Amino acid sequence: MKRIFLTLLLSTATIYADDANVHQSCSLATLRGEYGFSIAGSRPSGPHGPIEQILGVALTTFNGDGTLAQVDNIHGSISGYPASAENRPGKGTYMLGEDCNGTMTLENEGSPKLSLRIVVVNDGHEVRAVVVEPAVAMVTSNGVRVHP
């Protein structure tokens, strides 16, 4: 009886250890569908303007092939809320390595092109991002898949 219990215990521990050592693997297709992002940070309030704090939201659609479309709405502590009060469309690209780290570019009309570093977590259900260019923008965002 002790031998059976010990064998069962060791088998269970081995299965658990194997599951714990499985690492998430990513590809471009890992990001597919709509993700809701919350955005926070700081940026210049305009050309040669002072730095302002920003908050915003975005809905990003990753196409699973390295391209994306996005609508966002950003509120600045100096520049305020967009006069049009409409979501601002954007487009971009992304690259994602097997280790789930990657890059993203985003272009919105009337704004500088953004370069971001991203990491995908929770089996592709969440994305963490930080703006790295332009260097004066210190912005981070967290996105969650809208439709799992």
C-alpha positions as CSV (number, residue, x, y, z in Angstrom):
1,M,0.0,0.0,0.0
2,K,2.8,2.4,0.9
3,R,4.5,1.6,-2.5
4,I,1.3,2.4,-4.4
5,F,0.8,5.7,-2.5
6,L,4.4,6.7,-3.0
7,T,4.3,5.9,-6.8
8,L,1.1,7.9,-7.1
9,L,2.5,10.8,-5.2
10,L,5.7,10.9,-7.3
11,S,3.7,10.6,-10.5
12,T,1.5,13.6,-9.5
13,A,4.6,15.6,-8.5
14,T,6.2,14.9,-11.9
15,I,3.1,16.0,-13.8
16,Y,2.8,19.2,-11.7
17,A,6.5,19.9,-12.3
18,D,6.2,19.3,-16.0
19,D,3.2,21.7,-16.2
20,A,5.1,24.4,-14.2
21,N,8.0,24.3,-16.7
22,V,5.8,24.8,-19.7
23,H,6.4,28.3,-21.1
24,Q,4.0,30.3,-23.1
25,S,5.0,30.4,-26.8
26,C,3.9,33.2,-29.0
27,S,3.6,34.1,-32.7
28,L,2.0,36.9,-34.7
29,A,-1.3,35.0,-34.5
30,T,-1.2,35.0,-30.7
31,L,-2.5,38.6,-31.0
32,R,-5.8,38.3,-32.9
33,G,-9.0,40.2,-32.1
34,E,-9.9,43.3,-30.1
35,Y,-8.1,44.5,-27.0
36,G,-9.2,47.3,-24.7
37,F,-6.3,49.4,-23.4
38,S,-6.0,51.8,-20.5
39,I,-3.3,54.4,-21.2
40,A,-1.4,56.6,-18.7
41,G,1.8,58.7,-18.7
42,S,3.2,62.0,-19.9
43,R,4.0,63.7,-23.2
44,P,4.7,67.2,-24.6
45,S,1.4,69.2,-24.7
46,G,2.2,70.4,-28.2
47,P,5.2,71.3,-30.4
48,H,7.8,72.7,-28.0
49,G,5.1,72.7,-25.3
50,P,5.5,71.8,-21.6
51,I,5.1,68.2,-20.5
52,E,1.6,67.1,-19.5
53,Q,0.1,64.1,-17.8
54,I,-2.3,62.0,-20.0
55,L,-5.0,59.4,-19.5
56,G,-6.8,57.5,-22.2
57,V,-8.4,54.4,-23.6
58,A,-8.0,52.6,-26.8
59,L,-9.6,49.7,-28.7
60,T,-6.9,47.9,-30.7
61,T,-7.7,45.2,-33.3
62,F,-4.8,42.9,-33.9
63,N,-5.2,41.1,-37.2
64,G,-3.0,38.1,-36.4
65,D,-0.6,38.9,-39.3
66,G,1.5,41.8,-37.8
67,T,-0.9,44.6,-38.7
68,L,-3.3,46.5,-36.4
69,A,-6.0,49.2,-36.4
70,Q,-6.8,51.3,-33.3
71,V,-9.1,54.0,-32.1
72,D,-8.1,55.9,-29.0
73,N,-9.2,58.9,-27.0
74,I,-6.6,60.7,-24.9
75,H,-7.1,63.4,-22.3
76,G,-4.2,65.7,-21.5
77,S,-3.8,67.8,-18.3
78,I,-2.9,70.8,-20.4
79,S,-4.2,70.1,-23.9
80,G,-7.5,68.8,-22.5
81,Y,-10.0,66.6,-24.2
82,P,-10.0,66.4,-28.0
83,A,-12.2,69.2,-29.4
84,S,-13.9,66.7,-31.8
85,A,-14.8,64.4,-28.8
86,E,-14.5,61.6,-31.3
87,N,-12.2,58.6,-31.2
88,R,-8.9,59.1,-33.1
89,P,-8.2,56.4,-35.7
90,G,-4.8,54.9,-36.0
91,K,-3.0,52.0,-37.7
92,G,0.3,50.2,-37.1
93,T,2.3,47.0,-37.1
94,Y,3.7,44.6,-34.5
95,M,6.3,41.9,-34.3
96,L,6.2,39.2,-31.6
97,G,8.9,36.7,-30.7
98,E,8.4,33.1,-29.5
99,D,9.2,34.4,-26.0
100,C,6.1,36.7,-26.2
101,N,8.2,39.9,-26.2
102,G,7.9,42.2,-29.2
103,T,7.6,45.7,-30.8
104,M,4.7,47.7,-32.1
105,T,4.4,50.9,-34.1
106,L,1.4,53.2,-34.1
107,E,0.5,56.1,-36.3
108,N,-2.3,58.6,-35.6
109,E,-3.0,61.6,-37.9
110,G,-1.5,64.7,-36.4
111,S,0.7,62.9,-34.0
112,P,4.3,61.6,-34.2
113,K,4.8,57.9,-35.0
114,L,5.1,55.9,-31.8
115,S,7.4,52.9,-31.2
116,L,6.5,50.6,-28.4
117,R,7.8,47.5,-26.6
118,I,5.2,44.9,-25.8
119,V,4.9,41.7,-23.8
120,V,2.0,39.3,-24.2
121,V,0.9,37.5,-21.1
122,N,-1.9,35.2,-19.9
123,D,-1.9,33.0,-23.1
124,G,-2.5,36.0,-25.4
125,H,-5.4,37.5,-23.4
126,E,-3.4,40.5,-22.1
127,V,-0.8,42.9,-23.6
128,R,1.5,45.3,-21.7
129,A,3.1,48.1,-23.6
130,V,5.5,51.0,-23.1
131,V,6.3,53.9,-25.6
132,V,10.0,54.0,-26.3
133,E,10.0,56.6,-29.1
134,P,9.7,59.5,-29.1
135,A,11.8,59.5,-26.0
136,V,9.9,62.5,-24.4
137,A,6.7,60.4,-24.2
138,M,6.7,58.3,-21.0
139,V,3.5,56.3,-21.6
140,T,2.5,52.8,-20.6
141,S,-0.7,50.8,-21.3
142,N,-2.3,47.6,-20.4
143,G,-4.7,45.8,-22.8
144,V,-7.1,42.9,-22.2
145,R,-8.7,40.9,-25.0
146,V,-12.4,42.0,-25.4
147,H,-13.7,38.7,-26.8
148,P,-11.8,35.6,-25.6
